């Protein structure tokens, strides 16, 4: 049996404590941001939003006109300052949300990949089952945190989702939004929160059931227990494919309620799936190097790297399809999504394409390289960083606008969830035998050769 080493546990707890302190500081700092701070930032941005140029047109007008325009400019500047203030206050929430969604998504897609292996009755991956089960233990923790985050959002403790603003669906309000009002059957806070609870509950229920059954398979006679896991996995995959798309609409696309993309659910799926397989490869390589997975051979690593390569290409195809079709159609309500990212997030938006496509192509195309652990680790680090930036670019432009920076809020959230992931994964791996001995395809997996 594997023993969760004290050194690794200390690292995990240290990351969590340091991350939690940084997150607490970020929220404290964000809550103390004032309107004057926002006005000072606007003044230092050299007319980033163009507000400062308005007043110059009044200089040659009559006194009464100048007075009227000055009052209008002051009101406009105050409104802009209020908007920037909300963006500044959103930053700790957004930074936390990026890491939360990223780690929740990775854990969920590991669970989905695991379910696919069971439904496909794949033989090669059985020796990796306990690794995948251990990783998915993190789902319980991040789901609780996500639920608390969603409740806080439901209670208007942040301004991440613009459609939740007061008066959005009230025709008599100055904040009335006729475009969002058409979507009120879907975009309403009670329905949004209830759907989220259903997503989280369904995913966690399957993980609890299949993990319990998997351990029971080790000592079970016959394949009755195996069949239960198979049928549960079939049901889960149907539930997952529906809820993954809905989750993407609710938690990410809902940040830009005027914009929509018919393949956005697939795009998010591809980004999280390649990240999930990369994480499986990382944990496998670490445990194998420590001597705890002697039955995992180079062919198993080759197949994991092959999936990393393949889904990197698939993600790029979806990125290009979503971008080019919207850009070519040149519809203002859709292209504004990409214009914002080109203007304010040019480096991360285009840089992640290189990280998520060009780098994996160059490093993992060669079949021999897929068997070399350090090649997989180098490629995987770039892939994970690239897809974190992908989630960052999905969320930040809608919540903080051009008031973004990679600093204490972002680093602290990453450290906290990384520490939680390490603790949850290796604690779970230590609670069961490292090999799923009761699986009927185990012999095939142990002798797998590509």
C-alpha positions as CSV (number, residue, x, y, z in Angstrom):
1,X,0.0,0.0,0.0
2,X,1.1,3.5,-0.8
3,X,1.9,5.8,2.1
4,X,1.3,9.6,1.7
5,X,4.7,10.9,2.5
6,X,5.1,13.6,5.2
7,X,7.2,15.7,2.9
8,X,4.6,15.8,0.1
9,X,1.9,16.4,2.6
10,X,3.8,19.3,4.1
11,X,4.2,20.8,0.6
12,X,0.5,20.4,0.0
13,X,-0.5,22.0,3.3
14,X,2.1,24.8,2.9
15,X,0.6,25.6,-0.6
16,X,-2.9,25.7,0.9
17,X,-1.9,27.9,3.8
18,X,0.1,30.4,1.7
19,X,-2.6,30.4,-1.0
20,X,-5.4,31.0,1.6
21,X,-3.5,33.9,3.2
22,X,-2.9,35.4,-0.3
23,X,-6.5,35.0,-1.2
24,X,-7.7,36.5,2.1
25,X,-5.3,39.5,1.5
26,X,-6.6,39.9,-2.0
27,X,-10.3,40.0,-0.9
28,X,-9.4,42.4,1.9
29,X,-7.5,44.7,-0.5
30,X,-10.3,44.5,-3.0
31,X,-13.0,45.4,-0.5
32,X,-11.1,48.5,0.5
33,X,-10.8,49.9,-3.0
34,X,-12.6,53.2,-3.3
35,X,-14.1,55.3,-6.1
36,X,-11.2,57.7,-5.8
37,X,-8.8,54.8,-6.5
38,X,-10.8,54.0,-9.6
39,X,-10.7,57.6,-10.8
40,X,-6.9,57.7,-10.2
41,X,-6.5,54.6,-12.3
42,X,-8.6,56.0,-15.1
43,X,-6.5,59.2,-15.1
44,X,-3.3,57.2,-15.4
45,X,-4.6,55.1,-18.3
46,X,-4.4,58.0,-20.8
47,X,-7.9,57.8,-22.0
48,X,-8.1,54.0,-22.2
49,X,-11.9,54.2,-22.5
50,X,-12.0,57.6,-24.2
51,X,-13.8,59.3,-21.4
52,X,-11.2,62.0,-21.0
53,X,-11.5,63.3,-24.6
54,X,-15.1,64.3,-24.2
55,X,-14.5,67.4,-22.2
56,X,-12.2,69.0,-24.8
57,X,-15.0,69.6,-27.2
58,X,-16.7,72.1,-24.9
59,X,-13.9,74.7,-24.8
60,X,-15.3,76.9,-27.7
61,X,-19.0,76.7,-26.8
62,X,-21.1,79.3,-25.0
63,X,-21.0,79.4,-21.2
64,X,-24.4,77.7,-20.8
65,X,-23.5,75.0,-23.2
66,X,-20.1,74.5,-21.6
67,X,-21.8,74.1,-18.2
68,X,-24.3,71.6,-19.5
69,X,-21.6,69.5,-21.3
70,X,-19.3,69.7,-18.2
71,X,-22.1,68.3,-16.1
72,X,-22.8,65.6,-18.6
73,X,-19.1,64.7,-18.8
74,X,-18.9,64.6,-15.0
75,X,-21.8,62.2,-14.8
76,X,-20.3,60.0,-17.6
77,X,-16.9,60.0,-15.8
78,X,-18.6,59.1,-12.5
79,X,-20.4,56.2,-14.2
80,X,-17.2,55.0,-15.8
81,X,-15.4,55.3,-12.5
82,X,-18.1,53.2,-10.8
83,X,-17.8,50.6,-13.5
84,X,-14.0,50.5,-13.1
85,X,-14.5,50.2,-9.3
86,X,-16.7,47.1,-9.8
87,X,-13.9,45.7,-12.0
88,X,-11.3,46.3,-9.4
89,X,-13.5,44.7,-6.7
90,X,-14.2,41.8,-9.0
91,X,-10.5,40.9,-9.5
92,X,-10.0,38.8,-6.4
93,X,-13.3,37.0,-7.1
94,X,-12.3,36.5,-10.7
95,X,-8.8,35.2,-9.9
96,X,-10.2,32.8,-7.4
97,X,-12.9,31.7,-9.9
98,X,-10.4,31.0,-12.7
99,X,-8.4,28.6,-10.5
100,X,-11.5,27.1,-9.0
101,X,-13.1,26.4,-12.4
102,X,-9.8,25.1,-13.8
103,X,-9.2,22.6,-11.1
104,X,-12.9,21.6,-10.9
105,X,-12.9,21.1,-14.6
106,X,-9.8,19.0,-14.7
107,X,-11.1,16.8,-11.9
108,X,-14.4,16.4,-13.6
109,X,-12.9,15.5,-17.0
110,X,-10.6,12.9,-15.3
111,X,-13.8,11.4,-14.0
112,X,-15.4,11.5,-17.4
113,X,-12.3,10.0,-19.0
114,X,-12.4,7.2,-16.4
115,X,-16.1,6.6,-17.2
116,X,-15.3,6.4,-20.9
117,X,-12.7,3.7,-20.2
118,X,-15.3,1.6,-18.4
119,X,-18.0,2.0,-21.0
120,X,-15.6,1.3,-23.8
121,X,-14.3,-1.7,-21.9
122,X,-10.8,-0.5,-22.8
123,X,-8.1,-2.9,-21.8
124,X,-5.0,-0.7,-21.8
125,X,-6.0,1.7,-19.0
126,X,-7.0,-0.6,-16.1
127,X,-3.6,-0.2,-14.4
128,X,-4.3,3.5,-14.3
129,X,-7.8,3.2,-12.7
130,X,-6.6,3.9,-9.2
131,X,-4.6,6.9,-10.3
132,X,-7.8,8.3,-11.9
133,X,-9.9,7.5,-8.9
134,X,-7.4,9.2,-6.6
135,X,-7.4,12.4,-8.8
136,X,-11.2,12.5,-8.8
137,X,-11.3,12.6,-4.9
138,X,-10.6,16.3,-5.4
139,X,-14.0,16.7,-6.9
140,X,-15.7,16.6,-3.5
141,X,-13.6,19.4,-2.1
142,X,-13.8,21.7,-5.1
143,X,-17.5,21.1,-5.5
144,X,-18.2,22.3,-2.0
145,X,-16.1,25.4,-2.6
146,X,-17.8,26.0,-6.0
147,X,-21.2,25.7,-4.3
148,X,-20.2,28.3,-1.7
149,X,-18.9,30.5,-4.4
150,X,-22.1,30.2,-6.4
151,X,-24.2,31.0,-3.3
152,X,-22.1,34.1,-2.7
153,X,-22.7,35.1,-6.3
154,X,-26.4,34.4,-5.9
155,X,-26.4,36.7,-2.9
156,X,-24.8,39.5,-5.0
157,X,-21.6,39.6,-3.1
158,X,-19.8,40.2,-6.4
159,X,-20.5,41.7,-9.8
160,X,-19.2,38.9,-12.0
161,X,-22.4,38.1,-13.9
162,X,-23.9,41.4,-15.4
163,X,-27.3,39.8,-16.0
164,X,-27.7,39.5,-12.2
165,X,-27.6,43.3,-11.8
166,X,-30.7,45.0,-10.4
167,X,-33.2,46.1,-13.0
168,X,-31.8,44.0,-15.9
169,X,-35.2,42.4,-16.5
170,X,-37.4,45.4,-15.4
171,X,-38.6,47.5,-18.4
172,X,-39.0,50.5,-16.2
173,X,-35.4,50.4,-15.0
174,X,-32.5,52.4,-16.4
175,X,-30.6,49.1,-16.3
176,X,-33.1,47.2,-18.4
177,X,-31.4,45.0,-21.0
178,X,-33.8,43.9,-23.8
179,X,-31.3,41.4,-25.2
180,X,-30.8,39.6,-21.9
181,X,-34.5,39.9,-21.1
182,X,-35.2,37.6,-24.0
183,X,-33.1,35.0,-22.3
184,X,-34.7,35.3,-18.8
185,X,-36.3,31.8,-19.0
186,X,-32.7,30.6,-18.7
187,X,-30.8,33.5,-17.2
188,X,-32.6,33.8,-13.8
189,X,-30.8,33.4,-10.5
190,X,-33.0,30.7,-8.9
191,X,-32.8,28.5,-12.0
192,X,-29.1,29.2,-12.4
193,X,-28.3,28.1,-8.8
194,X,-30.6,25.1,-8.9
195,X,-29.1,23.8,-12.1
196,X,-25.6,24.2,-10.6
197,X,-26.6,22.2,-7.6
198,X,-27.9,19.4,-9.9
199,X,-24.6,19.4,-11.8
200,X,-22.5,19.2,-8.7
201,X,-24.7,16.6,-7.0
202,X,-24.8,14.3,-10.0
203,X,-21.1,14.3,-10.7
204,X,-20.3,13.7,-7.0
205,X,-22.9,10.9,-6.7
206,X,-21.3,9.0,-9.6
207,X,-17.8,9.4,-8.3
208,X,-18.8,8.1,-4.8
209,X,-20.6,5.1,-6.3
210,X,-18.0,4.1,-8.8
211,X,-15.1,4.4,-6.3
212,X,-17.0,2.3,-3.8
213,X,-17.7,-0.3,-6.4
214,X,-14.2,-0.3,-7.8
215,X,-12.8,-1.2,-4.3
216,X,-15.5,-3.8,-3.9
217,X,-14.4,-5.4,-7.2
218,X,-11.1,-6.4,-5.7
219,X,-12.7,-9.0,-3.5
220,X,-15.9,-9.7,-5.4
221,X,-16.7,-13.0,-6.9
222,X,-17.8,-12.9,-10.5
223,X,-18.5,-9.7,-12.5
224,X,-21.7,-8.5,-10.9
225,X,-20.0,-5.5,-9.3
226,X,-18.1,-4.8,-12.5
227,X,-21.4,-4.7,-14.4
228,X,-22.9,-2.2,-11.9
229,X,-20.0,0.2,-12.5
230,X,-20.4,-0.3,-16.2
231,X,-24.1,0.6,-16.2
232,X,-23.6,3.5,-13.8
233,X,-20.8,4.8,-16.1
234,X,-23.2,4.7,-19.1
235,X,-25.8,6.7,-17.3
236,X,-23.2,9.2,-16.0
237,X,-21.7,9.8,-19.5
238,X,-25.2,10.8,-20.8
239,X,-25.7,13.0,-17.8
240,X,-22.2,14.5,-18.1
241,X,-22.5,15.3,-21.8
242,X,-25.7,17.3,-21.1
243,X,-24.6,19.0,-17.9
244,X,-21.1,19.9,-19.2
245,X,-22.5,22.0,-21.9
246,X,-25.1,23.6,-19.6
247,X,-22.4,24.2,-17.0
248,X,-20.3,26.0,-19.7
249,X,-23.2,28.2,-20.6
250,X,-24.1,29.0,-17.0
251,X,-20.7,29.5,-15.4
252,X,-18.7,30.9,-18.3
253,X,-20.8,32.1,-21.2
254,X,-23.2,33.7,-18.7
255,X,-20.4,36.2,-18.0
256,X,-21.0,37.6,-21.5
257,X,-24.8,37.4,-21.8
258,X,-25.0,39.2,-25.1
259,X,-22.6,36.8,-26.8
260,X,-23.1,33.1,-27.6
261,X,-21.4,30.3,-29.5
262,X,-23.1,27.1,-30.5
263,X,-19.9,25.0,-29.9
264,X,-18.8,26.7,-26.7
265,X,-19.6,23.6,-24.6
266,X,-17.3,21.5,-26.9
267,X,-14.6,24.1,-26.7
268,X,-14.6,24.1,-22.9
269,X,-14.7,20.3,-23.0
270,X,-11.6,20.1,-25.2
271,X,-9.6,22.5,-23.1
272,X,-10.4,20.7,-19.8
273,X,-10.0,17.2,-21.3
274,X,-6.5,17.7,-22.6
275,X,-5.6,19.2,-19.2
276,X,-7.1,16.3,-17.4
277,X,-5.2,13.7,-19.4
278,X,-2.0,15.7,-18.8
279,X,-2.7,15.6,-15.0
280,X,-3.2,11.8,-15.2
281,X,0.1,11.5,-17.0
282,X,1.9,13.6,-14.3
283,X,0.5,11.7,-11.3
284,X,1.3,8.4,-13.1
285,X,4.9,9.4,-13.9
286,X,5.4,10.6,-10.3
287,X,4.1,7.4,-8.7
288,X,5.9,5.2,-11.2
289,X,9.2,7.0,-10.4
290,X,8.6,6.4,-6.7
291,X,8.1,2.6,-7.4
292,X,4.4,2.5,-6.6
293,X,3.2,1.6,-10.2
294,X,5.6,-1.1,-11.4
295,X,2.9,-2.5,-13.7
296,X,2.7,0.7,-15.7
297,X,5.0,0.5,-18.7
298,X,6.2,2.8,-21.5
299,X,3.2,1.9,-23.7
300,X,0.8,3.2,-21.1
301,X,2.7,6.5,-21.0
302,X,2.7,6.5,-24.8
303,X,-1.0,6.3,-25.0
304,X,-1.5,9.1,-22.4
305,X,0.9,11.3,-24.4
306,X,-1.0,10.3,-27.6
307,X,-4.2,11.6,-26.1
308,X,-2.5,14.8,-25.0
309,X,-1.3,15.3,-28.6
310,X,-4.6,14.4,-30.2
311,X,-6.8,16.5,-28.0
312,X,-4.4,19.5,-28.4
313,X,-5.1,19.3,-32.1
314,X,-8.9,18.9,-31.4
315,X,-8.9,22.0,-29.1
316,X,-7.1,24.0,-31.8
317,X,-9.7,22.9,-34.4
318,X,-12.5,24.2,-32.1
319,X,-10.6,27.4,-31.3
320,X,-10.1,28.2,-35.0
321,X,-13.7,27.2,-35.9
322,X,-15.2,29.4,-33.2
323,X,-13.0,32.3,-33.9
324,X,-13.0,32.3,-37.7
325,X,-16.7,31.7,-38.2
326,X,-17.6,34.6,-35.8
327,X,-14.9,36.9,-37.2
328,X,-15.9,36.2,-40.8
329,X,-19.6,36.7,-40.1
330,X,-18.7,40.1,-38.7
331,X,-21.8,40.4,-36.5
332,X,-21.2,43.1,-33.9
333,X,-22.9,41.3,-31.0
334,X,-20.6,38.3,-31.6
335,X,-17.3,39.8,-32.7
336,X,-17.1,42.1,-29.7
337,X,-16.1,39.0,-27.7
338,X,-12.9,38.7,-29.7
339,X,-12.3,42.4,-30.2
340,X,-12.1,42.8,-26.4
341,X,-9.6,39.9,-26.2
342,X,-7.5,41.3,-29.1
343,X,-7.4,44.8,-27.6
344,X,-6.9,44.1,-23.9
345,X,-5.6,40.5,-23.8
346,X,-3.6,40.2,-27.0
347,X,-0.5,38.5,-25.6
348,X,-2.3,35.8,-23.5
349,X,-5.1,35.3,-26.1
350,X,-2.7,34.6,-29.0
351,X,0.1,33.2,-26.8
352,X,-2.1,30.3,-25.6
353,X,-2.5,29.1,-29.2
354,X,1.2,28.6,-29.4
355,X,1.3,26.9,-26.0
356,X,-1.7,24.7,-26.7
357,X,-1.0,23.8,-30.3
358,X,2.4,24.6,-31.7
359,X,4.4,23.3,-28.7
360,X,2.5,20.0,-28.3
361,X,2.9,19.4,-32.1
362,X,6.6,19.9,-32.0
363,X,7.2,18.0,-28.8
364,X,4.7,15.1,-28.9
365,X,4.3,14.3,-32.6
366,X,7.3,11.9,-32.5
367,X,6.2,8.4,-31.3
368,X,9.5,7.8,-29.4
369,X,9.2,11.1,-27.5
370,X,5.8,9.9,-26.1
371,X,7.6,7.3,-24.1
372,X,10.1,9.6,-22.5
373,X,8.8,10.9,-19.1
374,X,10.7,14.2,-19.1
375,X,9.4,15.0,-22.6
376,X,5.9,14.4,-21.4
377,X,6.5,16.5,-18.3
378,X,7.9,19.5,-20.3
379,X,5.1,19.3,-22.8
380,X,2.5,18.8,-20.1
381,X,3.7,21.9,-18.1
382,X,3.2,24.1,-21.2
383,X,-0.2,22.5,-21.9
384,X,-1.4,23.1,-18.4
385,X,-0.1,26.7,-18.3
386,X,-1.7,27.3,-21.8
387,X,-5.1,26.0,-20.8
388,X,-5.0,27.9,-17.5
389,X,-4.5,31.0,-19.6
390,X,-7.4,29.8,-21.8
391,X,-9.7,29.8,-18.8
392,X,-8.2,33.1,-17.7
393,X,-9.1,34.6,-21.0
394,X,-12.6,33.2,-20.9
395,X,-13.3,34.8,-17.6
396,X,-11.3,37.9,-17.0
397,X,-12.3,40.2,-19.9
398,X,-15.9,39.9,-18.9
399,X,-15.3,40.5,-15.2
400,X,-12.4,42.9,-14.8
401,X,-12.1,44.3,-18.4
402,X,-8.7,45.8,-18.9
403,X,-8.0,46.0,-15.2
404,X,-6.2,42.7,-15.3
405,X,-2.8,41.6,-14.0
406,X,-1.1,38.4,-13.0
407,X,-0.2,39.0,-9.3
408,X,-1.0,38.0,-5.8
409,X,-4.7,37.1,-6.3
410,X,-4.0,34.8,-9.2
411,X,-0.9,33.2,-7.8
412,X,-2.5,32.7,-4.4
413,X,-5.6,31.0,-5.8
414,X,-3.4,28.7,-7.9
415,X,-1.3,27.7,-4.9
416,X,-4.3,27.0,-2.8
417,X,-6.1,24.8,-5.3
418,X,-2.8,23.1,-6.3
419,X,-2.2,22.2,-2.6
420,X,-5.7,21.0,-2.2
421,X,-5.4,18.8,-5.3
422,X,-2.1,17.2,-4.1
423,X,-3.6,16.5,-0.7
424,X,-6.9,15.1,-2.0
425,X,-5.2,13.0,-4.7
426,X,-2.5,11.3,-2.7
427,X,-4.6,10.9,0.4
428,X,-7.1,9.0,-1.7
429,X,-4.4,6.9,-3.5
430,X,-3.1,5.8,-0.1
431,X,-6.6,4.4,0.9
432,X,-6.8,1.6,-1.6
433,X,-4.6,-0.9,-3.4
434,X,-2.7,0.7,-6.3
435,X,-4.0,-2.0,-8.7
436,X,-7.7,-2.7,-9.5
437,X,-7.3,-6.4,-9.2
438,X,-10.9,-7.4,-9.7
439,X,-11.3,-5.9,-13.2
440,X,-11.7,-8.6,-15.8
441,X,-9.5,-6.8,-18.3
442,X,-6.5,-6.4,-15.9
443,X,-4.4,-9.1,-17.5
444,X,-4.7,-7.4,-20.9
445,X,-3.7,-4.1,-19.3
446,X,-0.6,-5.5,-17.5
447,X,0.7,-6.9,-20.8
448,X,-0.3,-4.0,-22.9
449,X,2.2,-3.1,-25.6
450,X,1.8,-0.5,-28.3
